[in-house]
Amino acid sequence: MSNKNEIIKSLQFLVTNLSQAADLHAMQSRIFASQGFSKLAEKYKEHVAEEREFVVKFMDRILDLGGELKLESKEGDKVYKDAVEFIKADFEVSKNGLGEVATFVENAKADYTTYDLLKEYYKDEESDMYWLENQLELIEMIGKQNWLVAQL
């Protein structure tokens, strides 16, 4: 595989960024729970579990390819008290991140195992982005307060 090092770099990028995203989503879940938004809290709790599963899969693939795992630091993310503001911010992150993941998928075409793993991750992230987009459309249609009531 000619681009093994690039694939390892891409997977490490995902390990670093997705680990931090999972931590942020865990914090947001707890904030939403403390505000009484149990449905939103549960949604993000489940999302954290999915993200952590992908992190483990990416780490295992790095090791399978002979790479070394790195614990990299990343600048902190903003934590939100306002659920709607968080949904807006999370949608932007998701939308922007899909392009990068698509590039990783394309670059892994010759490595079928990584390619399949990245395609699975892309589909999951795309589904998350559509959910966020749908929530923003609902907020626009029914109003913030009505949407928040639906999250109780």
C-alpha atoms as one frame of an Amber mdcrd trajectory, in Angstrom:
protein
   0.000   0.000   0.000   1.729   3.133  -1.237   0.044   5.703   0.968   0.104
   3.785   4.264   1.713   6.681   6.140  -0.952   9.103   4.889  -3.680   6.699
   5.951  -2.125   6.382   9.405  -1.921  10.189   9.650  -5.592  10.482   8.656
  -6.636   7.858  11.191  -4.586   9.562  13.916  -6.231  12.880  13.019  -9.613
  11.215  13.489  -8.550   9.610  16.790  -7.452  12.990  18.158 -10.420  15.003
  16.929 -13.100  12.402  17.553 -11.819  11.776  21.088 -12.195  15.457  21.868
 -15.592  15.605  20.156 -16.756  12.666  22.290 -15.607  14.484  25.433 -17.451
  17.627  24.351 -20.593  15.666  23.559 -20.394  13.931  26.958 -20.208  17.340
  28.650 -23.085  18.680  26.586 -25.146  15.604  27.441 -24.631  16.282  31.147
 -25.493  19.964  30.709 -28.690  19.068  28.848 -29.586  16.523  31.543 -29.057
  19.133  34.276 -31.411  21.463  32.403 -34.081  18.773  32.218 -33.695  18.064
  28.489 -33.590  14.300  28.958 -34.229  13.378  25.309 -31.402  15.576  24.091
 -29.132  14.336  26.884 -29.828  10.716  25.935 -29.264  11.418  22.229 -25.820
  12.824  22.959 -24.991  10.090  25.461 -25.637   7.520  22.724 -23.650   9.636
  20.272 -20.659   9.608  22.632 -20.740   5.802  22.734 -20.737   5.639  18.910
 -17.845   8.089  18.695 -15.785   6.166  21.233 -16.398   2.920  19.298 -15.040
   4.544  16.158 -12.009   5.865  18.064 -11.189   2.311  19.172 -11.629   1.002
  15.621  -9.356   3.741  14.255  -6.712   3.049  16.911  -6.832  -0.680  16.154
  -6.430   0.023  12.443  -3.423   2.278  13.064  -1.816  -0.562  15.015  -2.757
  -3.105  12.307  -0.950  -0.900   9.784   2.172  -0.815  11.945   1.657   2.753
  13.104   2.130   4.180  16.569  -0.674   5.752  18.540  -0.194   9.306  19.755
  -1.954  11.192  22.491  -2.182  14.591  20.883  -3.551  17.733  22.425  -5.973
  19.989  20.658  -7.267  23.451  21.435 -10.378  23.333  23.583 -13.891  23.548
  22.205 -16.610  25.853  23.450 -19.151  24.304  25.818 -22.707  25.649  25.451
 -25.485  26.216  27.966 -27.985  27.060  25.217 -29.067  23.840  23.487 -30.062
  25.547  20.243 -26.746  27.385  19.981 -24.980  24.072  20.499 -27.047  22.361
  17.799 -26.136  25.172  15.392 -22.438  24.915  16.240 -22.446  21.111  16.087
 -24.126  21.236  12.675 -21.376  23.512  11.329 -18.655  21.222  12.696 -20.384
  18.194  11.213 -20.957  19.825   7.836 -17.352  21.022   7.576 -15.886  17.745
   8.821 -17.649  15.592   6.243 -15.526  17.035   3.439 -12.354  16.075   5.230
 -13.630  12.578   5.960 -14.605  12.200   2.289 -11.001  12.974   1.364  -9.775
  10.329   3.815 -12.184   7.792   2.300 -10.954   8.604  -1.202  -7.296   8.302
  -0.174  -7.910   4.872   1.387  -9.445   3.225  -1.691  -6.472   0.890  -2.181
  -6.658  -0.283   1.464  -9.997  -2.066   1.506 -10.159  -2.548   5.283  -9.529
   1.113   6.049 -11.729   2.167   3.150 -14.678   0.171   4.519 -14.085   1.512
   8.033 -13.938   5.115   6.836 -17.036   4.640   4.668 -18.898   3.325   7.719
 -17.753   6.350   9.704 -18.694   8.737   6.888 -22.217   7.288   6.747 -22.573
   7.665  10.513 -21.382  11.270  10.420 -23.612  12.069   7.465 -26.584  10.673
   9.367 -25.648  12.830  12.379 -25.402  15.903  10.152 -28.854  15.252   8.689
 -30.287  14.830  12.203 -28.799  18.183  13.234 -30.101  19.832  10.072 -33.550
  18.397  10.776 -33.461  19.757  14.332 -32.581  23.228  13.032 -35.469  23.047
  10.559 -37.817  21.990  13.377 -36.631  24.878  15.532 -37.314  27.243  12.648
 -40.795  25.791  12.046 -42.086  25.341  15.594 -39.954  27.829  17.483 -37.210
  27.415  20.042 -39.491  27.048  23.080 -41.654  24.368  21.470 -38.548  22.467
  20.351 -37.082  22.689  23.854 -40.331  21.351  25.343 -40.023  18.377  22.959
 -36.578  17.662  24.411 -37.878  17.249  27.977
